[in-house]
Amino acid sequence: MSSIWATLQQEFSDVPDLAEAVVIVVRLGMATLLGALIGLDRERKGKAAGLRTHMMVSLGAALFILVPLRSGIPVADSARVLQGIIAGIGFLGAGAILKQDNHGAIRGLTTAASIWVAAAVGIATGMGHEITAIMGTLAALFILVVMAHLERHVDADPQAAPPAGYDTAAPPAGSDTHSPVRGTHEPGNNERH
């Protein structure tokens, strides 16, 4: 029985004292919270990668870098871990991008970028750079919230030129919009592309 107890103590000895436990809890908690702030914007906008996805990405990135650093691996030698995180997040982001709408437009670029930023925030907190992570999160929220409002106002400008690929000739009778294919029209299509 004592050998089992000794084995259990050894298996759970990666956190040697309370100070170490506090560092781990603060870093992982901060990564999760900051990822949630980024994900909340995506969730409010009804994106597939929302609150939980961004929280998990940020937490996972923090764990991937925190464990080697807390195990004594020098920061310089953890470059491969960082490369792996960045490459792995690329695959997750690609899944958000590949979805196309009915008109062939690529969607999900901003969500993919926000996943990438959530991973970077997780890395920063996992490495103990919480202030940098907070500043990065605030910058991401500024882009996602404030710039989105500005972008809507720019898109709503009636004097703006039509997007490339749109035929500006008069539509045929019964059609009030232009097709994204130059020179063709789709009656009854009221969406601006």
N, C-alpha and C positions, 0 to 999 in steps of 0.2 A: 504494500500500500504506500509506503514511503517513496518508492521509486516512481510510482504514478504521480504522487504529489510533486516530487522534484522535477519530473518531466513537464508537468503543467506549469510550474513556476518558471521553468526555462522557456517554454513556448510563449508565455505572456510577459517576458522580461524586456520587450523592446521599448517599454516606457518605464525607465528606471526610477523616476521620482515625480512628484507633483508638478514641479516646474516644467518638466518635459511634457507632461500631460496637458498643461495649460497652453503651451505653445501649439501643440497639435490641435487642440479643440478650437483655439482662436483662429488658426490658419484655415482649418477645414470649414469652420462656421462662417468665416468671412468670405471664403470662396463661394459657399452655397448661397449666402445672402446676396452677394454682388451678382452672381449668376441669375438669381431670382429677379433682381431689379431689371436686368436686361431682358430676361424672358417674359416679364410681365407686359412689356410693351408689345412683344410679338403675340402673346396670348390675347391681349385686348383687341388686336387686329385680326384675330381668328386664324393665325398661321399654324401650320401643322407642328412646327418646332416651336413650342411655346415655353411656358413657365418651367415645367418639370425637365424638359430637354436641356434648357440652358443651365438649370441648377446642376443637373447630372454632369454636363460637359465641364463646367467650372470645377465641381467637386472632384471629378475624375482626373482632370489635369493637375489639380493641386496634389492629389494623392500620388500620381505618377512621379512628380518631382520631389515631393516631401519625403517619401520613403527612402530613395537613394541618398538624399542630403542628410537625413537624420541617421542613416546607417554609416555615415562617415565618408561617403564618396565625395571628393572635391567638386566644387561647382564646375570647374573647367572640364572634368571628366563626365559630367552629366549632359553634355551637349548631345549625345546620342539619344538620351531620353527625350530631350526637347525636340529633336528631329522626328522622333517617333510620334510624339503627341501632335505635332504640326501636320505631319503626313496623314495620320489617322483622322484628324478633324477634317482634313480635306475631303475624305471619302464621305463623311457625314454631311458636310456642306454640299457636296455634289448631289446627294440624294434630294436635297431641298431645291436645287437648281433645275434638275432634269425635268421637272414637271412643267408641261406647256399648257397654255390655254387653248381654246378652240380656234384661235386665229394664228397659232404658231408663234406667239410671243413667248419669250423666255421669262419665267417668273421665279421668284425665290432668291434672287441675288442678295437682297438686303438681309434676308433671314440667314442665308449661308454665311454672310459676312459677320452677322451678330453671333453666330455659333463660334466662329473663329475668334472673335473678340472675347467671348465668354471663356474660351480655352486660355487665351492670353492672360485674362484676369485671374483664372485659377492658377496658372503658372506663377504669376507674380505673388499671389498670396501664399502659395506653397513654398516659395523661396524666401518668404518673410518680408516682402516688399508691399505691405498692406496699403500704405499711402499711395504708392504708384498704382496699385490695383483700384483704389477708390477714384483716383484721378482719371484712369482709363475708363472706368464705368461711367463717370459723369460725362466724359467726352462722348461715349457711345450713346448715352441717353439724350444728350444734346442733338446728336445726329439723327437718332431715331424719332425724337419727338419734335423738336423745334424745326429742324430742317425739313421734316415731313410736311409741316404746316406751310413753310415757305415754298416748298416744291408744289403743293396744291395750288397756291396763289399764282405761281408762275404758269402752271399748266392751265389755269382757268382764264388766262389772259386772252380775250377775244381777238386781239391784234396779232397774236403769235402766228407764225407761219405754220402750215400743216406739216406733220412729220414726213420724213423722207418716204417715198413709195406711195404716197396718196395722190390720186388724180384730182386736180382742182377744177376740172371741167364741170360744167353743169350736169347734175345727175339726170337720168331719164325720168320721164313722167312717172309719178307714183313713188319715187325714191327720194328720201330726204337726207341721205348720208352717202359717204364715199366708201368704196371697198379698199382694203389695203393692197389690192393688186392693181397696178397702174392700168387705167383704161377700162376697168370692169366695174360694175355696180351690182349691189345686192339689195333688191327691194326689201323694205321692212326691217333692215338692220339699223337699229337706232343707237348702237354703242359707238362711242369714240374709241378708237384703238390706240 
